């Protein structure tokens, strides 16, 4: 199990780096990625960028299942809203701290959504229209 989580972590890290998103939280096999926290150059909205990244993650995890024979139980939620952001420990290993009801809502949604699917909240769906 630890080997599988480590392999999945590498996939998430590579996607986060490639798409310039912040991995703001990880616990075991759970990750929270955030788009648009900083003034990065976006060719489209953070919600559209999140949708693109979600599709890439789902594809990579499906491919992981085919190659490794292990089935990761990923749940992908796209949600949008205001956040409180900051950086803790600006020294050697800075950590992004993100808080607010948007994070709490996304975590609550996670418990009710299906594995290996992308769930889009009503707020995010409105931004994607």
N, C-alpha and C positions, 0 to 999 in steps of 0.2 A: 504494500500500500504506500509506504514512504517513497519508494522508487517511482511509482505512478504519479504521486503528487508532485514530486520533484520535476518529472518530465513535463507535467502540465504547467508548472510554474515557469519553466523555460519558454514554453509556447506563449504564455500570457506576457512574459517580460519582452519577448521579441516583438509581439504585436504592439505593446505599449510604446516601445522605442520607435518602431517603424512609423506609427501613426501619431507620435508626439502627444500621447495622453498620459495622465498621471495615474499610477497605481496607488490609490490612497489607503487601501486597507487590504490585508490578506490574513486569513486565519485558516490553516489547513487547506482544504480544497475550495475555499471561498475567496473571491477577489472582488474589489470594487474599483472600477476604472472611471475616471472623470475626464470629460472633454470640455474645453472652453474655460477652464479655470483661469488660465493665464492669457495674456493677449497674444496668443499664437496666431499665425496667419491661417485663416480658414477660407477655403474656397466655397464652403457652404456652411450652414448652421451647425452648432455643436450637436444638435439632435440628429441631423442627417449624418454627421460624422460617426456618432454613436451607433446608428443603424448599420452603417457600412462595416464598422469594427465588429459589431455583434454577429453579422453574417460571416465574417472571416473567422471569428472564434469558433462558431458553430461548425463551420467547414473543417477547421483544423482538428477539432475534437472528434468529429465523425471519422476523419482520416486516421486519427490516433487509434480509435477503436478498431479500424480495419487492419492497421499495421501491427498493433501490439496484442490484439485479442482481449484487451481490457476495455470495459465500457465506462467512460467517465460520466457521471450523472450531473452534467452542467445545467444550470438554470440561468437564463440570460434575461435580464430585465432592463428595459430602456425607460427611464423616467427623467423628468426635467423639473427644475425649480430652483429657488434661491438657496445659496449655501453660505456658510461662514467658513472662511479659509484662513490658514496660517501655516507657518513653518516652525516646527519644533526642532531645536538643536541645529543651528545653522553651521555647525562645525563640520566634522568629517562625514557624518551620516545623517543628513537632514531628513526629516519625516514630514510629509504633508499631512496636516490635520484638517479635516473637513467635517463639519457638523451641521445639523439643522434638520428640520422636518422632512426635507427632500430625501435625505439618507434614511431616516426612520421609515418613511413610506415605502421606499424601495426594498428595505429589509423585510417589511411586513408582506409586501407583494411576493417576495421570494418564496415564502412558506406555502403559498397557494398555487404557484405556477407549475407547469409540467416540466419534466426534465427533457433536455435536448430540443427545446423550443425557445423561441424568442417572444417574450411577453412585452408588449408596448402599452404603457399606461395611457389613460385618456389624455392627460396633459401632454405627453410626448406625441401621441397620435395627432393632436391638433397642430403641433409644430411641424409635423411631417407632411401635412396636407399642402 
